[in-house]
Amino acid sequence: MIIRQIFISSGHNYFGHHGRAPDDFPLVEVQQIECVAGRGIRGDRFFDYKDDYKGQITFFSAEVFEALARHFGLTNKSPGALRRNVIVSGVDLNDLIGEEFSIHGVKLRGTAHCRPCYWLDQALVPGTEEFLKGNGGLRAQILSDGPLGVGEAQLVLAAPRLIET
């Protein structure tokens, strides 16, 4: 897999803003982040959000973003507009739901699909929420400390899966 881009933000623009206007916390693209077990990404809005939070780090597929951009003819939007932390290619993120895995030695647990919300229609283009159903990304918990950086990355599943025949 390849980590293509990494984003953090110091505050929430959409999360928790139902019924009111979004905030305007800038999204910052960085080359590397510091993952802290059980706490999140140092410097990100969900750092120390709450105990056992399922979205300490979020992932999104570059291939899904490219399909979205083609579908809607988007040429001036970044995957960062989705407000996910780590943009990756070469992996089906839905396969990691319920799995423990590591990237660059950082241990993670895929906890849930990162369900798209109605704010995405405002952040990108009307129809984004519907287009991304089932492909909104991956929420994960951070199980060990360490850095994640842009570039080639080895994804290692913690335990091999049993395949029934």
N, C-alpha and C positions, 0 to 999 in steps of 0.2 A: 504494500500500500504506500501511498504518498500523502504526506501532510502538505497540503497546498497553501493554506492560509490559516492564521490564528487571529482571533479577535477577542478583546476584552472591553468591558465598559464599567465605569465606576458607579453607574446608577441604572435604574429601570426606566425605560421609556414607555413600555406597554404593560408589562407584568404588574398586576394589581391596580390598573388604571381603568377598569371597566366603568363606563358611565361618565368618564371625564377625558379631557384631552391628554395625549401622550406628553411625556417630558422630552427633553432635548439633550440627554447625556450622549456625548460623542462616543462612537465605536472606534476603538484604536486597534489598528493592525500591528501585530508584533511578530517577531521572528521566533520567540521562545516564551514559554510560560513556566511558572513554578507551580506544580501540583502539590497540594498538602493533604495528606490522608485525613478523611473524615471532615474536611473543612472546605475544600474547593480550590479554586485558582487564586493565588495571591494577586490582589489588585482588581479582581472581578466583582461584579455586583452581587453574586451569589456566595461569595466567600463568607463563611460562618453564618449563612442564612438561617439554618436550623439543623438540629441533630438529625442524622440519617437522611438528609435531603437527597432525593433521587436524581436531582439535576445539578450536581456539583460541577459537572462539565457536560457540554453538549457537542455532538458531532453532526455534520451534515455532509451529504455526498455531492462532490463536484459534478458528477455525471447527472444527478437529478437537477442540480441548478442549471446546467447547460441545456437539459431538455425543457425546463421551465422557460429559460430565456428564448430558446427557439420557438416554443409554442406561442409565447406572447410577443415575440419580436423585440425583446429587451436588449438594448445595446449599451445602456448607460447605468446599469445597476450592478452592484457587487454582491457576491454571496453574503457579505457582511450585513446586508439589509435584513437578512433572515434572523439576525441576532443569535446565531449559534456560535460556539467558541471555535471549533476546529473543523475546517473544511478538508475532507479527505477524498481520495480517489482509489479505485482498485479494491473496494470491499463493499459487500452488501450489509449495511448497518443493521437492518432488521434481523439478520442472522445472529447478531450479538446481544439481542434482548434476552435476559436471563442467564447470560454467560459471564464468566470471569475471564479476563484476558489482560495482556500487557502490551504496551507500546513503549519503545525505548526503555524498557525495564520498569515503567510505571504500571502498577497493577490497578485494574479498573473492573467494575462490575456494571454491565449493561442492565439498566433497571426498567426502562420503558421506552416506547415510541415517543418521540417528541412531537406530540400532536399539534398540527398547525392550528392557528387561531384566526379570528376575524381581523385582527390587526394587520396581518400580512397583506390583506387586500389594500390597505392604506399604505403600508411600507413599500410594497412593490407595485402591484397592479391588481385591479379587481379580478377575481377568479383564482388568485394564488392559493387561498385556503382550500378550495375545492380541488385544485390541481394536485396539491401536495398530500391529500388524504392517503394515509398508508405509507408515505415517504417523507415525513416531516423531520426525520433525523433520529438521533439516539440520545437519550438521557443516560448518564452514568454517574456512579459514585467512584470516588478516588480512594483506593485502598492502601496505597503506599506513596511516599514522597518521591519527587523527582521532577526533572525538567522534560518538557515535550517541545520539540522544535520543528520548524518547517524543513521538509526534505523527505528523502526515502526513509521508510520506517518499517520495522518488522512487527507484524501483528502476531502474537502468540496466544493461542487459547490455553487456559489453565488446565483443562482436562479434555482429553479426546472424547468426542461424542460417540455414543453407541448408535449404530445404524441397524435398524431391524430389517431383516430380509424375509 
